[in-house]
Structure formats: C-alpha cells, structure tokens
Amino acid sequence: MLKNSVLLLLLLTGCATSTNPHVVSNAKNWTVEFSPAPDEMPLNEVFEITSWVRGTSEVDSLRVDAAMPAHGHGMMTDPNTTKQSDGSFLTTGMLLHMPGAWEIYFDIRYEGDIVERAQVPLDLKP
C-alpha cells in the first residue's frame, strides 16, 4: 500500500520512471530510488530497503533511518547500510515499532563531508 501511494504521488508530480518509488533530495542534487522488502513496510517487523542513488557526484555512503517527528523519536533499532557490488545500497534492521506518521530518511554523504537528505513520509496503519 505504501509503495502504491508513494508511486501514485510521484507519478502525479512527474518524478517516477520505474515501478520503484523515487524521492529527490532537499537540495535537488540526488534522486533515491528505493524498494522495501517486503513491498509494504510492515508494522513491528524487521525489514530491509534496497536503494539506488543517482546524482551530481560519487556517493561516499548512505545512511537510511526513520523517525516519528510528532513523537520526537526514531526507531528502536540501528539499521546497517552497505554498498552492494551492483552499486545499490542494502539497509537491514529497519523496524517501525508503532503505527502513526513516520518519515524515512536517506542521508547521502559525498565529497567527503557533505550530507544531503531525502525523506519520504509514511503513515503506518495498525
């Protein structure tokens, strides 16, 4: 359901060219395409996200995280992201432990110490 909702939003704004959701970073230097497994991010179950980052230069690292801004807290896990041989990034250990309004964060580090964020809102139902 999340994937379909995000995809519909991106199609309406002209940002999607594949079946995976895309998000543009805040400074518009990067596009992050992502695919959660399972397809719908589950409530209170560990899942993973594969991400592809395209942009202005070489990506040094990617950190994927999530938080509930209205509650002032994030996840109860510390996800791990590793670069894969095909250039994608695999994030394991994602856990959205309660229903409500979440944001998924993609923090892209490049040129040594520059970090640029892309974020996706998610309303997780019980």
Buried (B, 14 or more C-beta within 10 A) or exposed (E): EBBEBBBEBBEEEEBBEEEBBBBBBEEEBBBBBBBBEEEEBBBEEEBBBBBBBEBBEEBBEBBBBBBBEEEEEBBEBEBEBEBEEEEBBBBBBBBBBBEBEBBBBBBBBBEEEEEBBBBBBBEBEE
